[in-house]
Each structure stands twice: as structure tokens, then as C-alpha cells.
């Protein structure tokens, strides 16, 4: 697991490193610039001849000037555009020092007119205009400067963060540089992974530059991403065990003409290691489920006896997944009330269950167990009564606010899914790909998380780890069938590959 920070947190880390650990700002700037150049050259295997570096007048611009000098030492023809000086601002004494050094080395400075006229081409265009502390909208001449940079050809790389992207939430502050790659310092920034910032920052590379975890002092970040090392947290398998050793999962899913959701969920649960899976569904799904998932035990009943049967199955289970494909009619609403009132084991709420709860949010308040909700932005919109556009641009905040309001775990699904634990960490998931935007993918995720819960994982660990594993399975599926041809069944098959890793 590694941590992500906000702009405010990064500023505090900078200050603590200089004030508490006595590392001068100029030393940090030099270390950052050297780390940037090393990574830049590694990415292109030293195959760069010319570079344009656009510098603002703050510390990010100072980094850019130091980078210019270091690239020139590597034999690269470097040109500096002092874009930040066009508005007469100065916000960093270190910038002035770096500018004096560049001047002493006679590093050429180009004017905007020459850059915008396209009189020269560059192998790499480096954005060092604004850093992680930007909080205002970019307008006027500086906004035009970014537009000029975006129109240039060549490989585009941002220093620390793409200028114009809010490091806290990924918002575009007026306009923003479109980077192919971003080389960021010490810790990833939240805005580099949240939409739309992730589309502007490109591929993010974190490099060490002298600011370490010691600089957190007593202010540890609360946002993190999982990494391959975290797969060690998956439930272990011992030699002398049986199917009962790996949990009993009840899946309440499916309705007439909606058997697929139950199939995907049950198959994913078994692939994730569940020992026993029962599917509670309508009688019309019997043949399909017995054919597609013969390993699962099927429970069906007449409508007038379903409530009693459901209560019995809730007593049997170690964990429950409720909602995929159940519909939103009266039968589904009665089941929702029963499940939330009587379930005493960890519970995953997905799909139609969320749409029903959106009309009766008080049902969440009467629950007496750990609950994980897995909404996509449309479902989250219905749950919060906020437009999808707002949900998408406030993904982390939306998940955290909802989790705290109802004392639940909220898995808000997106390209980079956010998992918010009501009284703990928030996780941004970096596994997965756009091939997973396919019908049934969410049912697979619900089955994966439910399986981990049934095997004894705590809800606050099962939710983010399940999301991470689900994404890895999607990545494995991509290797075999690409993104356009991927289906939910391919993601289930991908779970086998995660097990091998």
C-alpha cells in the first residue's frame, strides 16, 4: 500500500522537511530536478535531442530551470520559456537562484512569439508552469500559454502535476496542460488519479526526491492505493480444511429474465475461493443457474413463503450479497426490508438494492451489521439526489460523505474506483481497464467482495482488496481478449490468473 496526498498535505511535507529536518528548499529542488531528469531519460532511453521547458515563476518553475540545466549537461539542446514572468509574478526565491544559474550557463531563453509560431520542433515539451499548490483558476495570458503548449508536437511531460489540475480532486482549473506522462515527487497526488485530472496527467511516475514518510509527523495521509504486495492479505488456504472452512456466502440475486446477474456473482465468488455458495432467486431461474453454476446450491420458493425462506437463509450465511438483478418491484422491496432488518453478517448491497434504498434511505439506518455499498455514478446520483456530473467530479468527497453519513463502506465505481471507509481510510484503485465497462462486471465485483467477507476478512479490508483484485482480473482478461471483446465471464476467468501471481 502506498499513500496519495493532497496539495495541502504536500505543502506541509515540504515545510516539515525544511523546518524540522533542516533540509533547505534549494536542496530539495535540486534533488527533485535530478530525479525528474533521471526518470525522463530512462523513459526515452536517452533518445532525446531537443527540449522546451515552460517555466512558471514559483517553485515548479524553479524545478523547470534546474531541469533545463541538468538536461543540457546530458548533451540535449534545451530552450527555456519563462512564461510565468509575462505577468510579472514572483513567488519563489529559489526560482530566482535557478534563473541566475541558467543565465550564467547561457541556457537560451525563447519568447512566446517564437514558440507559438511553431518555428522550432522539440522532442519533449516539459510543463513546469504550476505545481501542486495551485488553487485558483488559470485565466488570461497564462491560460493562453497552456493552450500554446498543448498545440505543440512532441512528447509532453509535466513536472509534478499537469498545470491547471487541482491536486486535491482532479478538477480542471480553467484550462490544463495535456501530458503524456507526469513525473511527480515523493508521493502520488490524488488529483492525478481522479477524473478528469487522470486524463490530463497521463501516466504518472512517482520518483523519490528526499521527502519521506518521516515528514508526516503526526499527520498521516488518509488516502491510499493498493499494490501487489497487498495480495498477501488474501485469506490463506491451509492443508487440513474442507469446503466449510472457506465460508458460506448467500447471494440474493436475479429475477425473471435477469438470471445473468446471479450467475456472474456466484461464479466470481467461487473463483475467489468461497467454499459454499447459495443463490436465493426466483423459480424461473432454476434451470439456467443449475446449468451455468452447478456448484451453487439453489434456493427458490413461492412468493407467499419467500420471506420465511429468506430469513432462514440469512441465519445460515457468513456473508450476504444482495441486489444484483432483483428488480425494483414490490417483491424486491419486501426482500430489501427483510434483509436490512434481519441480516447480522457482513452485507454487500449492489445494483437494484441501491435503487430501492435510494427511495428509502432510512433502511440503512436500521441495519445492524457491516454494510458495503457498490454504486456506479448513476446509482450514487439516485442515492444522494445529486447529478451524475457532480458525482464524477467529486468522486472521493461523494464516497466519503455518504460513508460517514450512514456509517457504511462506500465503493463508488469509476475508472479509478474510490472505496471510502466511514471511520478509516479512503482507497483509490489503480488496477483495471476500460474493457471492464461491460454488462455484468459489477456483479462479478459484488461476488468477489462477498467471497472475501465470507472467508472472514473484515469489511474495511475486503472492500478495497476486492476492488483491486477485480481490476487485476480485468487486466488479465485484457491480455487474452483485448478491451473491446471483454465480457464479464472473461473477468471471472481472469481471477484465476490473479491467484497465480
Secondary structure, 3 states (H helix, E strand, C coil): CEEEECHHHHHHHHHHHHHCCCCCHHHHHHHHHHHHHHHHHHHCCCCCCEEEEEECCCHHHHHHHHHHHHHHHCCCEEEEECHHHHHCCCCCHHHHHHHHHHHHCCCCECCHHHHHCCCCCCCEEEEECCCCCCCCCCCHHHHHHHHHHHHCCCEEEEECCCCCECCCCCCECCCCCCCCEEEEECCEEHHHCCCCHHHHHCEEEEECCCCCHHHHCCCCCCEEECCHHHHHHCCCCCCCCCHHHHCEEEEECCCCCCHHHHHHHHHHHHHCCCCEEEEECCHHHHHHHHHHCCCCEEECCCHHHHHHHHHHHHHHCCEEEECCCCCCCHHHHHHHHHHHHHCCCEEEECCHHHHHHHHCCHHHHHCCCCEEECCEHHHHHHHHCCCHHHHHHCHHHHHHHHHHHHCCEEEEECCCCEEEECCCCEEECCCCCHHHCCCCHHHHHHHHHHHHHHCCCCHHHHHHHHHHHHHHHHHHHHHHHCCCCCCHHHHHHHHHHHHHC
